[in-house]
């Protein structure tokens, strides 16, 4: 099965391997659906994450969305998993995000909205 991330990621990662997994019976997906590829290789869902101001930093967004529990975890996530911002790999936790930016991290696809 092919996924839209196959074309975006220049390297394999544990994140990418988990993205193609379909939850089995009894799996807990949680309130926020995981990003999966369907048979047409399209993303299944995008979560809208509302912010108060004009800008939020990547680490803050990941914590707000529940991808990580603490701000300290973002460094580990960025070192060991693929994080994409608008389709480009990102390693800076301080990356500024604005309304409309799309983040793929931790098996989820997040769109920043005002």
Beta strands, then each sheet from edge to edge (+ up, - down):
strand 1: 47-50
strand 2: 55-57
strand 3: 84-85
strand 4: 88-89
strand 5: 96-98
strand 6: 102-105
strand 7: 108-113
sheet 1: 1+ 7+ 6- 3+ 4-
sheet 2: 2+ 5-
end
